[in-house]
Amino acid sequence: MSVRVLIVDDQALFREALATLLEVQPEIEVVGEAGDGEQAVRLCAELRPDVALMDLRMPVLDGIAATTRLRAEQPGVRVLALTTFDDDADVFAALRAGAVGYLLKDVSSTRLVEALVAAKRGESVLQPSVAAKLVARVARLPAETPPAQPLTTPLSDRELEVVRLLADGHSNREIAKTLFLAEGTVKNLVTSVLAKLQVRDRTQAALRARELGLF
């Protein structure tokens, strides 16, 4: 089934261009457009998209506030941030608000489509520079932070390779190409990694692996 997408951006020309780009992709169905966060929340209730592709800096209601409301009011809608800015404040505010991913507007169309498909599945999708920020923030945690508990079942060598690549923001397809594996095999490995690390998504897996000193 295709991914139902709502495009949320205050620039009409960008929305139109992005809709044109996505509508030719067989995996994607653009169900609507919104020019601000307030309109996005309203349209998500009406259209029930799988993913809201959300700009952050908009009038009326910004993307962070809209994401917070969607998480409370429409938890089935995944929010994927798509913005020009990757400063720390925006990145961490978006992820805290409930966005499952964070991409910059210079992302390739192929990567964007992969991210939308992954977001529908509930996977975290991060721009490599954003993933690096998360890892760096964990590395700066105070020394008195209690040490992470050891894993009940250690990660295999292959699972360690996978978690290091996903921490760098790579998609399943990119990991498969890097490790010369089938994409289905990578999906199974990611599922195993999440279970062993006892986390729900890829972002948490990256943070947990860093806490454990796995990379």
N, C-alpha and C positions, 0 to 999 in steps of 0.2 A: 504493500500500500504506500501511496505517496505521502510525503510530509506536508501537512497543511501549515502554511507560514503566514503570519501577519507581519508586515514591514512597518516599523515605527521609527520615523525620522522627521524632523521639522523642515527639512529641505525637500520641497516637492520634486525638483529635478532629480535629486539623488534617489528618491523613492521610485520614481518612474523608471529610471535607468536600471535600478536593481530589480524591479519587478520584471522588466523586459528580459534581463539576464537570466533570472531564475525560472521564468515561465517556460523556457525552452528545455529545461532540465526535466527528464522523465520522472525523477525521484521527487520533484517539488511541485506543489500546488499553492500558488499565492492566493490567499482567500480574502485579503484586504490590506488597506494601508491606513496608517494613523499619523497625524502630524504633531501629536503631543501625548504625554503619558496618560492624561485624563481620557482622551479619546481611545487610547490603546486599551485601557482597563474596560471601558464600555464595549468595545468591539470584541474583546476576548470573551466577554460574557455572552455576546450574541453569536459569534462565529465559531467559538471553541477551536481555535487553531491548536496544532500540536506544539508549535514553537512561535514565540514572539521575538523577532529579530530587532533588538532594542538599542536605539541610540541613547546616550546618557544625558547630554546637555540639550534640553528642550524647554520651551516655555510652558506655562500653565502648571504642568506636573512633570518633573524631570524623570529620567530613566530609572534612577535609584529608587525614588518614591513609588514609581509605577511598579517596579519589580517587587517591592515590599508588599504592595497591595495585592498584586497578582498571586504572590505566594500564599497570602491569607485567604483571598477570595476565589481564586481559580488555580488551586494547586496542581491541576492536571496540565496546565500550560507551562512549558519549559521556556525560560527566558535566556536568550543568547545575546550578550552585549556585543554590539558592533559599533565601534567609535573611532574617532581620530586620535584619542588621547590614551596613553598608557601610564600616566603618573600614578604613584602609589595610592593616593587618596581615592581616585576613581576605581582602580582595580579592586582594592580591598572592600570598599563600600559596596560595589556591585556584587561581589561574591558573598559578602555578609548578608546582603538583601535577599539572596537566593538565586542569583544567576548561575546557570549550570556551566557557562563558558564565557570567555572574553576574547574577542578578536578585534583586530584593527582593520580600518577600511582599505588598507592596501593589500589585504588578503587576496589570494588567487580565487577565481571562481570555483575551481576544483576543490580547493581546501574548504571553501565556504559551504559547498554542497555536502561534503563529507561531514562537516561540523553540524549542519542542520539534521542530517540523518542520525548522527550520534546523539545529538541533543534530544531528539524524539525518544531515543532509547534510555534517556536519563544519564548518559555519560557526560562527564566534564570535558570540555574542549577549551584548551588554553593556547593563546599565542605563545611561542617559545620564550619571548621576552617576559611575558607575564608569569609563565611557569618559573622562570629564573628568579623573579621577584619573590614568589612564594617561598622558594627554597632559601633564598637569602634572608627572608624574615625569620624563618625557623632557625637559621644558623645564628641569628642575633638574639635569640631568646636568652634570658639571664641564666647564668651558670647554676643558680639554685633551683632551676626547674627540675622537678623530680624526674629521674631517668625513666625512659620507657621500659615497659616490661618486655622480656624476651618472648619471641613467638613460640606458641605451642608446637606448631609445625613449621620448620624453617622453609624459606623459599628455595626452590631449586635454582641451579645456575641459569637456566633458561628464563625462569620467572624473574630473577634478578636483572637480566638483560632487558626484559620487558618493562619492569617498573622504572628502570633508569631512563628508558626512552619515553615512556608516558609522562615522566616527570619533566622532560624537556618539551612537552606539549605535542608530541607526535600522535597522529591518529592510528587506528588499528591497521589501516592500509599502509601507512608509512612504516610502521613497525614491521609489518609482514615483508615489505620490500627490503628493509635493512637487514633483517634476520633470515631472509630467504625461506619464509614460511608461508603457508596458506593463511588467508585472512581469518578463516574459521578457526584455525589453530590458535592464532593470536587472541581471538575473542575468548576462547576457552582458557587461555593462559591468564588473561586479564581477570576473568571471573574467579579463577583460582587465587590470584594475587589479592583481590579484594577480600575473599573469604579468609585467607590466612592472616591478612593484616587487620581483619575485623573492621573494615570501613565500608562505606556505602558507594563511594564514587572515586574517580581517578585523582581528583584534587586531594582528597583526604589520603589516598594511597601514597601520593608523592610526599605529603607532609609526614605521614607515619613512617615511611621508609627512611626519610631524612633523620627523623628523631632516633631511629634505630641504628643510624650510622651505616646504612646499606649502600650509600653512595656519597 
